[in-house]
């Protein structure tokens, strides 16, 4: 079972890694961020958009706040300008951090029900599984973004959890 402390740790790690990745991406020309490099979502920009989309979708399920401004299929294109994407990322990381600061054991031990665009149906899973997925999904796609940043010559610094958080 995951704990509130684990959620807070992962939210902190997520926010710090996103700060590093966006700082590295900001050093690249826009054409490089948008170049199709054969990644699952093609470009770094599209990958970062999808990652933000997923975080916004899960947070809407967790905190009842606003969902992403686009559907799943439009997610990789939902924010065209890099600085607007970066601002939305910062706001979403703050939202995740605030949620993690207030989550409790009974919530994590509960069940989450939601409509899945990917599955096209109502879903029900243990909340702990859904929260774990949020953080694993971030790491999965951030790994793709890291490969794209590295290929472009950008440096994000350390990415391993024990070396990122105090």
C-alpha positions, -999 to 999 in steps of 0.1 A, spaced: 0 0 0 13 34 -8 12 61 18 6 99 19 43 104 25 51 84 -6 27 106 -26 44 137 -13 78 123 -22 67 114 -57 50 148 -62 82 166 -51 103 144 -74 79 150 -103 80 188 -99 118 189 -96 123 167 -127 98 188 -147 117 220 -137 149 204 -149 134 191 -181 117 224 -190 149 244 -182 168 221 -206 141 222 -233 140 260 -230 177 261 -242 167 244 -275 154 261 -305 116 257 -310 123 238 -342 143 212 -323 116 208 -297 90 202 -324 111 180 -347 97 145 -352 124 122 -337 105 90 -340 94 89 -303 60 76 -295 45 111 -297 71 122 -323 86 153 -309 97 166 -275 69 192 -275 42 166 -282 57 143 -255 56 171 -230 20 180 -240 9 144 -236 26 141 -202 8 173 -190 -25 161 -205 -22 128 -185 -14 146 -153 -43 170 -157 -67 141 -165 -57 121 -135 -58 152 -112 -93 160 -124 -103 125 -112 -84 128 -79 -93 164 -69 -125 171 -89 -108 201 -105 -107 210 -142 -98 184 -167 -74 191 -196 -86 215 -223 -85 188 -249 -94 152 -254 -70 123 -254 -64 123 -292 -58 161 -291 -36 160 -260 -2 160 -278 -12 193 -295 -32 209 -267 -8 238 -260 10 252 -291 34 277 -275 63 264 -253 61 291 -227 23 285 -222 31 248 -219 57 255 -193 33 277 -173 7 250 -175 32 225 -163 42 246 -133 5 251 -124 -2 214 -127 28 204 -106 16 228 -79 -18 211 -82 -3 177 -78 18 189 -49 -12 204 -31 -32 173 -36 -4 151 -23 0 174 8 -36 167 17 -42 131 7 -49 107 36 -48 69 42 -85 64 39 -85 81 4 -56 59 -7 -74 28 6 -105 37 -14 -117 31 -49 -117 55 -78 -144 55 -105 -140 74 -137 -148 74 -174 -117 64 -195 -113 79 -229 -86 54 -237 -109 24 -228 -141 41 -239 -160 30 -207 -164 35 -170 -136 22 -149 -132 13 -113 -98 6 -97 -82 9 -62 -72 45 -56 -37 34 -47 -33 18 -82 -45 50 -99 -22 72 -79 7 48 -86 -2 50 -123 0 88 -122 36 87 -110 46 58 -132 31 74 -163 51 105 -156 83 85 -153 76 65 -184 70 95 -207 97 116 -190 121 88 -199 111 94 -235 115 131 -231 150 126 -215 161 106 -245 149 134 -269 166 160 -247 199 140 -246 198 135 -284 195 172 -288 225 179 -266 205 192 -236 215 182 -200 189 177 -173 214 167 -146 208 136 -124 174 119 -128 177 91 -102 154 97 -72 180 93 -45 202 119 -61 173 144 -69 156 147 -36 173 155 -3 
